[in-house]
């Protein structure tokens, strides 16, 4: 397979195009699928190519449409249901948790529900408390659901294909701030394991286990720490929330003895706590000091850019926690001042980069 550089959103679209072409049972449905903006361009041109019976809009009836998609999956189709905000999926929680997640178990394996529910998270452009939540823990806490959060374009394509071809219900969560990031993506059909984390960056001093967009912040922090403090950080990109790949994190902690977990969700009840809990249960004696988790504060997501600046943890937050963990006296040092300058953003604080296309 040839490989070339694609953006995350181009990789998602390519995954849809390939699966629609390879399997006539795949259907794509969601609010805004055939809209001119085509859900961040991820569905652009697909209705024209595959027809209105396979790629289509849906009414504002999230619970009803989710039930229809579950029924379609039970009947042999492979629906991909898209919510432009994870917040909208709350209207369909009953169908997702009480039906999709449990059907295979309740009927003793006689039926499968191969449905993908794609949910988009992320902040910026004044999205506020009802459009910026990261609710992965809500879904991951329910047996029967797979929950994935790819961080790279390569993983986005491979995990979307694997999700659509999986016989279980999959909650596919992507962060909008990843949409314009790029990586090498093979041109053909490939899958990425829905059960495995990935060593994103090798290191020896500290283990960072990160979910979704926080992997990008972790990489920025790791590069800055190496450049200015000669601190070598290992990053484990979790990729999956359910199931959690605890063993890969444990292997890394065996090497470093120190663990920081990064999550996009509110701190209390987030899956950062679940991961740390399992690491402590299985590898308490490996830890040189208490694990640290970095996540959003326990109050609603703000709307204003000025409040966002103090709300969301950043690469600088991560670097400071790591230096504290390593007992490095960094305050008022030239190295730390240079590190801070290297992490200054040129775009507004609630916008990831100048190429960000906005909330839709």
C-alpha positions as CSV (number, residue, x, y, z in Angstrom):
1,X,0.0,0.0,0.0
2,X,1.3,3.4,-0.9
3,X,1.4,6.0,1.8
4,X,1.0,9.8,1.6
5,X,0.2,12.6,4.0
6,X,-3.5,13.3,4.7
7,X,-5.3,15.4,7.3
8,X,-7.3,13.6,9.9
9,X,-10.6,14.7,8.3
10,X,-9.4,13.5,4.9
11,X,-8.5,10.1,6.4
12,X,-12.0,9.8,7.9
13,X,-13.6,10.6,4.5
14,X,-11.4,8.0,2.8
15,X,-12.4,5.4,5.4
16,X,-16.1,6.1,4.6
17,X,-15.4,6.0,0.8
18,X,-13.6,2.7,1.0
19,X,-16.1,0.9,3.2
20,X,-19.1,2.2,1.2
21,X,-17.4,0.9,-2.0
22,X,-16.5,-2.5,-0.5
23,X,-19.7,-3.3,1.3
24,X,-23.2,-2.4,0.0
25,X,-24.5,-2.9,3.5
26,X,-22.7,0.2,4.8
27,X,-24.9,3.3,5.1
28,X,-24.0,6.8,6.3
29,X,-26.6,8.9,8.2
30,X,-26.5,12.0,10.3
31,X,-27.6,15.6,10.7
32,X,-25.7,17.5,8.0
33,X,-24.2,14.6,6.1
34,X,-25.3,16.0,2.7
35,X,-25.0,19.7,3.9
36,X,-22.6,21.9,1.9
37,X,-20.1,21.9,4.8
38,X,-20.5,18.1,4.9
39,X,-19.6,17.6,8.6
40,X,-16.2,19.3,8.4
41,X,-16.0,18.0,4.8
42,X,-15.8,14.4,6.0
43,X,-18.8,13.3,3.9
44,X,-18.4,15.7,0.9
45,X,-19.3,14.1,-2.4
46,X,-20.3,10.7,-0.9
47,X,-24.1,11.1,-1.5
48,X,-23.4,12.0,-5.1
49,X,-21.2,8.9,-5.5
50,X,-23.3,6.4,-3.6
51,X,-26.8,7.7,-3.8
52,X,-29.4,9.1,-1.4
53,X,-30.4,5.6,-0.1
54,X,-26.9,5.0,1.4
55,X,-25.7,8.5,2.3
56,X,-28.4,10.8,3.8
57,X,-29.5,13.4,6.3
58,X,-31.6,12.6,9.4
59,X,-34.4,14.4,11.1
60,X,-33.9,16.0,14.6
61,X,-34.9,12.8,16.3
62,X,-31.7,11.4,17.8
63,X,-33.3,8.7,19.9
64,X,-35.7,7.6,17.2
65,X,-33.0,7.5,14.5
66,X,-30.6,5.6,16.8
67,X,-33.3,3.0,17.3
68,X,-33.8,2.7,13.5
69,X,-30.1,2.2,13.0
70,X,-30.0,-0.5,15.7
71,X,-32.9,-2.2,13.9
72,X,-31.1,-1.8,10.5
73,X,-27.9,-3.4,12.1
74,X,-29.9,-6.3,13.4
75,X,-31.3,-6.8,9.9
76,X,-27.9,-7.0,8.2
77,X,-26.9,-3.4,7.4
78,X,-23.8,-1.6,8.9
79,X,-25.0,1.9,9.7
80,X,-22.7,4.8,10.6
81,X,-24.7,7.3,12.6
82,X,-23.1,10.7,13.0
83,X,-23.5,13.4,15.7
84,X,-21.7,16.6,15.0
85,X,-21.5,17.1,18.8
86,X,-21.3,14.3,21.4
87,X,-23.7,16.4,23.4
88,X,-26.5,15.6,20.9
89,X,-26.0,11.9,21.6
90,X,-27.4,12.4,25.1
91,X,-30.8,12.3,23.4
92,X,-30.2,8.8,22.3
93,X,-28.6,7.4,25.5
94,X,-31.4,5.0,26.1
95,X,-31.1,3.4,22.7
96,X,-27.3,3.2,22.8
97,X,-26.9,1.8,26.4
98,X,-30.1,-0.2,26.9
99,X,-30.4,-1.7,23.4
100,X,-27.2,-1.5,21.3
101,X,-24.8,-2.3,24.1
102,X,-26.9,-5.2,25.6
103,X,-28.6,-6.9,22.6
104,X,-25.8,-9.5,21.9
105,X,-25.7,-10.5,25.6
106,X,-29.5,-10.6,26.1
107,X,-30.1,-12.9,23.2
108,X,-27.2,-15.2,24.0
109,X,-25.0,-14.2,21.0
110,X,-27.7,-14.9,18.4
111,X,-27.7,-11.4,17.1
112,X,-25.1,-8.7,16.6
113,X,-25.5,-4.9,16.4
114,X,-22.7,-3.7,14.0
115,X,-23.5,0.0,14.3
116,X,-20.9,2.9,14.6
117,X,-22.0,6.0,16.4
118,X,-19.5,8.8,15.4
119,X,-19.4,11.6,17.9
120,X,-17.3,14.8,17.7
121,X,-15.9,16.6,20.7
122,X,-13.8,19.7,21.1
123,X,-13.9,23.3,22.1
124,X,-13.5,26.7,20.5
125,X,-15.5,29.4,18.7
126,X,-17.8,29.9,21.7
127,X,-19.2,26.4,21.6
128,X,-19.8,26.5,25.4
129,X,-21.3,24.1,28.0
130,X,-23.7,22.2,25.7
131,X,-21.4,21.8,22.7
132,X,-17.9,21.1,24.1
133,X,-18.2,18.2,26.5
134,X,-16.1,15.1,26.4
135,X,-18.4,12.3,27.6
136,X,-16.4,9.2,26.7
137,X,-16.5,7.9,30.3
138,X,-20.3,7.9,30.1
139,X,-20.2,5.3,27.2
140,X,-17.0,3.5,28.2
141,X,-18.6,2.6,31.6
142,X,-21.2,0.3,29.9
143,X,-20.3,-3.3,29.0
144,X,-21.0,-4.1,25.3
145,X,-19.8,-0.8,23.9
146,X,-16.4,-0.3,22.3
147,X,-15.2,3.3,22.7
148,X,-12.3,4.6,20.6
149,X,-10.6,8.0,20.3
150,X,-7.9,8.0,17.6
151,X,-5.3,10.8,17.8
152,X,-3.7,10.6,14.3
153,X,-4.9,10.6,10.7
154,X,-3.4,7.1,10.3
155,X,-5.3,5.8,13.2
156,X,-8.5,7.7,12.3
157,X,-8.7,5.9,9.0
158,X,-7.7,2.5,10.2
159,X,-9.9,2.6,13.3
160,X,-12.9,3.9,11.4
161,X,-12.6,1.0,8.9
162,X,-12.2,-1.5,11.8
163,X,-15.2,0.1,13.6
164,X,-17.5,-0.2,10.6
165,X,-16.4,-3.8,10.0
166,X,-16.7,-4.8,13.7
167,X,-19.8,-6.8,14.7
168,X,-20.2,-4.8,17.9
169,X,-21.5,-1.3,18.5
170,X,-18.6,1.1,18.5
171,X,-18.6,4.7,19.8
172,X,-16.1,6.6,17.6
173,X,-15.1,9.9,19.2
174,X,-12.9,12.4,17.4
175,X,-11.7,15.8,18.6
176,X,-12.2,18.7,16.3
177,X,-8.8,20.1,17.0
178,X,-7.3,17.0,15.4
179,X,-9.1,17.5,12.1
180,X,-6.3,19.5,10.4
181,X,-3.4,17.5,11.8
182,X,-1.5,15.4,9.3
183,X,0.3,12.1,9.2
184,X,1.2,9.4,6.6
185,X,-1.8,7.4,5.6
186,X,-1.7,4.3,3.4
187,X,-3.9,4.6,0.3
188,X,-5.6,1.2,0.5
189,X,-7.7,-0.7,3.0
190,X,-6.2,-1.4,6.4
191,X,-7.4,-1.7,10.0
192,X,-6.1,-0.5,13.3
193,X,-6.8,-2.7,16.3
194,X,-9.6,-1.3,18.4
195,X,-8.2,-2.9,21.6
196,X,-4.6,-1.6,21.6
197,X,-2.9,1.6,22.7
198,X,0.3,2.7,20.9
199,X,3.7,3.9,21.9
200,X,3.6,7.4,20.4
201,X,7.0,8.5,21.6
202,X,9.7,6.4,23.3
203,X,11.3,7.7,26.5
204,X,12.8,6.7,29.8
205,X,12.1,9.3,32.6
206,X,8.3,9.6,32.7
207,X,5.3,7.8,31.2
208,X,2.5,10.0,29.8
209,X,-0.7,8.1,28.9
210,X,-2.9,10.4,26.9
211,X,-6.4,10.3,25.4
212,X,-7.3,11.9,22.0
213,X,-6.2,15.5,21.4
214,X,-4.2,15.5,24.7
215,X,-1.6,13.3,22.8
216,X,-0.8,16.4,20.8
217,X,-0.3,18.5,23.9
218,X,1.8,15.7,25.4
219,X,4.1,15.7,22.3
220,X,4.6,19.4,22.5
221,X,5.4,19.1,26.2
222,X,7.8,16.2,25.6
223,X,9.7,18.0,22.9
224,X,10.0,21.1,25.0
225,X,11.2,19.2,28.1
226,X,13.8,17.3,26.0
227,X,15.1,20.6,24.4
228,X,15.4,22.7,27.5
229,X,15.7,20.2,30.4
230,X,17.1,17.0,28.8
231,X,14.1,15.1,30.2
232,X,13.1,12.1,28.1
233,X,9.4,11.4,28.2
234,X,7.5,8.3,26.9
235,X,4.0,8.9,25.5
236,X,1.4,6.1,25.3
237,X,-1.4,7.2,23.0
238,X,-4.4,5.3,24.5
239,X,-6.5,5.3,21.3
240,X,-9.1,3.2,23.0
241,X,-11.2,4.0,26.1
242,X,-13.1,0.7,26.2
243,X,-11.3,-1.6,26.4
244,X,-8.4,0.0,28.1
245,X,-5.0,-1.3,27.2
246,X,-3.6,-1.2,30.7
247,X,-0.8,-3.7,30.0
248,X,1.0,-1.4,27.6
249,X,0.9,1.5,30.1
250,X,2.1,-0.9,32.8
251,X,5.0,-2.0,30.6
252,X,6.0,1.6,30.2
253,X,5.7,2.3,33.9
254,X,8.0,-0.6,34.6
255,X,10.6,1.3,32.7
256,X,10.0,4.9,34.0
257,X,8.4,4.4,37.5
258,X,6.4,7.6,37.0
259,X,2.9,8.1,35.4
260,X,0.9,11.1,34.2
261,X,-2.5,10.5,32.6
262,X,-4.1,13.2,30.3
263,X,-7.8,13.3,29.5
264,X,-10.0,15.7,27.6
265,X,-12.9,15.2,30.1
266,X,-13.7,16.6,33.5
267,X,-11.3,15.3,36.1
268,X,-13.8,13.7,38.4
269,X,-15.1,10.4,37.0
270,X,-13.0,10.6,33.9
271,X,-11.3,7.5,32.5
272,X,-7.9,9.0,33.6
273,X,-9.0,7.9,37.1
274,X,-9.9,4.4,35.9
275,X,-6.6,3.9,34.2
276,X,-4.6,5.1,37.2
277,X,-6.7,2.9,39.5
278,X,-5.9,-0.2,37.4
279,X,-2.2,0.7,37.2
280,X,-2.1,1.1,41.0
281,X,-3.9,-2.2,41.5
282,X,-1.6,-4.1,39.2
283,X,1.7,-2.3,39.6
284,X,1.8,-0.3,42.8
285,X,5.3,-1.3,43.7
286,X,6.5,-0.1,40.3
287,X,5.6,3.5,41.0
288,X,8.3,5.8,42.5
289,X,5.7,8.4,43.4
290,X,1.9,9.1,43.2
291,X,0.5,9.1,39.7
292,X,-0.8,12.5,38.4
293,X,-3.9,13.1,36.2
294,X,-4.5,16.2,34.2
295,X,-8.0,16.9,32.9
296,X,-10.5,19.7,32.7
297,X,-11.9,21.3,35.9
298,X,-15.2,20.1,37.4
299,X,-17.4,22.8,36.1
300,X,-19.2,23.4,32.7
301,X,-17.0,24.2,29.7
302,X,-16.8,28.0,29.2
303,X,-17.9,29.9,26.2
304,X,-15.6,32.9,26.2
305,X,-12.0,32.7,25.0
306,X,-10.7,34.4,28.1
307,X,-12.2,31.8,30.4
308,X,-11.1,29.0,28.1
309,X,-7.5,30.1,28.6
310,X,-7.7,29.2,32.3
311,X,-9.9,26.2,31.9
312,X,-8.2,23.8,29.5
313,X,-4.9,22.2,30.4
314,X,-2.1,22.7,27.9
315,X,1.5,21.5,27.1
316,X,2.7,24.1,29.7
317,X,0.5,22.5,32.4
318,X,2.0,19.1,31.5
319,X,5.6,20.3,31.6
320,X,5.2,21.9,35.0
321,X,3.7,18.7,36.5
322,X,6.5,16.6,35.1
323,X,9.2,18.9,36.5
324,X,7.5,18.8,39.9
325,X,7.3,15.1,39.7
326,X,11.0,14.9,38.9
327,X,11.7,17.4,41.7
328,X,13.4,19.8,39.3
329,X,13.9,23.3,40.6
330,X,12.6,25.1,37.5
331,X,11.0,28.3,38.7
332,X,12.8,31.5,37.6
333,X,15.3,29.6,35.5
334,X,16.4,30.7,32.0
335,X,15.6,27.2,30.7
336,X,12.0,27.4,31.9
337,X,11.5,30.9,30.4
338,X,12.7,29.6,27.1
339,X,10.4,26.6,27.4
340,X,7.4,28.8,28.0
341,X,8.3,31.0,25.0
342,X,8.5,27.9,22.8
343,X,4.9,26.9,23.8
344,X,3.3,30.3,23.1
345,X,0.4,29.9,20.7
346,X,0.1,32.3,17.8
347,X,-3.7,31.7,17.3
348,X,-6.5,32.7,19.7
349,X,-6.6,30.5,22.8
350,X,-9.9,28.8,21.8
351,X,-8.7,28.0,18.3
352,X,-6.1,25.3,17.7
353,X,-4.3,26.8,14.7
354,X,-4.8,29.2,11.8
355,X,-6.2,26.4,9.6
356,X,-9.0,25.6,12.0
357,X,-12.2,25.8,10.0
358,X,-14.6,26.6,12.8
359,X,-17.4,24.8,14.6
360,X,-19.0,23.1,11.6
